[in-house]
Amino acid sequence: MSKQIKDEWSGPRKFYEKVRLMRNAQKIYFQTRTTAALEQAKVWENEVDRIIEATERNKTERREPKLKFE
């Protein structure tokens, strides 16, 4: 996991908060169908996706460490 993501959103409670904000933005979009609401929902969704991808990458690197041959 990158240092920026780890520092900013480490821990399950903080991740939960990001997901909660994303879901709230999605609900607002589906209620209003405005472009601004859609853009905000996409911003939160991208943030959550970024954290998930970084976490998955970190898990894979721990399971399958890269061997360095020089």
N, C-alpha and C positions, 0 to 999 in steps of 0.2 A: 504494500500500500504506500502510495507516495506520502512524503512527510506532510505536505499541505493538507491532503485529505485526512490523514491520521490526526493532525493537530486540530483541524477544524471540526471534524465530525466523527471522532472516534467514540466508540461505545454504543451499545444498543439503545440507550435512552435518547441520545442525540439523533441517531438514525431514525428512530420512531418519530421524532419531532419533524424531521424532514419529510417523511412519508405522510404524516398527518397534514402538513402544509400542502403537499402535492395533491392529496385527495380533496382537500378543501378547495383548492384552485380548480380542480377538475369539476367538482360539483357546481361551483359558481359558473364555469363555462357552460355546462349543460343546462343551467337555469336561464342564462342570459344569451348565450350564443353570440357573444361579442368577440371581435377580433382581439381586443385588449385582454379579455379573460382567457382566450385560447393561447395567446402568447405567454401569459403568466403561467398557465398550466404547463406549457411546454418547457419553460425555464425550470420549474420545479422537477418535472419528469427527467430532464437531462441531468440535473444535479443528483437525483436518486440513482439514475442509471450509471453515472460516473462513479459513484461510491460502490455500487454493486460490482461493476467491472473491475475496479481496483481491488476490491476484496477477493473476488474470484481469482484474479491474477496472482495475488499474494498467496492464496491457498495453493494454487498450482505450483508456484515457485517453491513452497515449502515441501510439497509432496514430490516434486520432480526437480531437484536442484540442478542448475546448469553446471556441467563440468567444464572447467577451463583448461584446455590443453595449449601449451605455449611452445 
